[in-house]
Structure formats: C-alpha cells, structure tokens
C-alpha cells in the first residue's frame, strides 16, 4: 500500500512537470556582455589563425592591453562624472565606458 502511494505521487509529479514544458527562450531578456566579455571576444576574433603558444602569448598581450585601456577609460570617465550622483552618475558612467 505504501509503495502504491509513492508511485502515485511520483507519477503525478512527473506528469505535471512534463505538462508545463520548457520555458520559452524568447521570454528571457538578453544580457549585454560585460567589458571583460567584450574584450575577450575582440581578442579571440583577432587571434584567428594563431595556434598553441603563439595564440596563448597573443591572448595574454591583447587582454593585458585591453585592461589597461579600460582602466584608462575608467579614470577619464570618473573625472568627467565629478558632481553627478546616484542614477545620473551611473547612467553617465555606463555610456562613457561604452565609447
């Protein structure tokens, strides 16, 4: 009797979960890539044709240069954002760093 109840509950649970089906992919909002992800994508596309140690060395150099550029951009944007606060500053910094 106990096994019958367990089987019935498991069957009901399984049938309900299959009835819902997978969530539609279109309902999930598209995420914008972070600066690091964009940098990685750019360096990766520039590294096409390189293999092994050559590719590894290129990627290290490219990512390093990109981080330096990002830090430099951050300093400039931060200086320009002086006097802005809250959401205004956040929106300004976001736009400034995208340039």
N, C-alpha and C positions, 0 to 999 in steps of 0.2 A: 504494500500500500504506500509506504514511504517513497519507494522508488518511482511509483507512478506519479506522485505529486511533483517530484523533482523533474522528471521527464516532461511533464505537462508545463511546468513553469519555464523550463529551458526552451521548449518548443514555442511557447507564446512569446518569449523574449526574442528569440531568433526571428520569428515571423514579423514582429513589429519592427525590428531593426532593418530587415530587408524591405519592408513595405515603404519606408521613408526614402530609400535610395540615396545615392551620393548627392552631396550638396553641389549646386551648380557652380562652376568655376567663375562665371561672369559676376557673381554676387560679391566676390572678394575684391576689395579695392586694390588697385595696382600700387605697389610700393615704389617710390623713387629710390634709385640707388644712392648709397652714401658716397661721400667724396672718395673714400678708400676704394669702394667698389668700382667707381668710375675710373679711378686711376689704374686699378688692376686691369680693367677691361681695355683701357687705352694701351697700356704697356703690353698686354697679351696680344693685341692685334698688331702692334709694331714688331713683335718677336716672331712673327710667322716666318718659317724657313730656317730658323735657328734651332739647333738641337743640342742636347746634352749640356756640357759645361759652358758652351758659348751662350746658350739660352739662359742658363742659370745666372751667369755673370751679367748678361744684358738686363734681365728682370731685376736683379738687385740694384743695378745702377739706375734704371728707369724709375723704380719705385722710390729710391732714395731721393732722386732729383724732384720727383713729384711731391714728396712730403715736404721738401724744402720750399717748393713753390707754394704749397698750401699754407705752410707756416708764415711765409712772407705775405700772402694774401690776407691771412687772418690778422696780422699786425696792421696792415693798411686799413682794412675794414673796421677794425676795432678803433683805430684812431679817428676815422670818419664818423663813427657812431657815437662819439662823445656828445653827451647831452640828451640822447634818446634813452627812453626807459621802457620796460615792460614789453608789451606786444609790438610796439612801434620798433624797438631795438631788434627784437627777434626777427621781424619781417625784413628789416633793413639788412641785417647780417646774412640772412638766408639769401636774399637777392644779390648782395655784394659778393658773397663767396661763390655763387654760381657763375659769375663773369669770368 
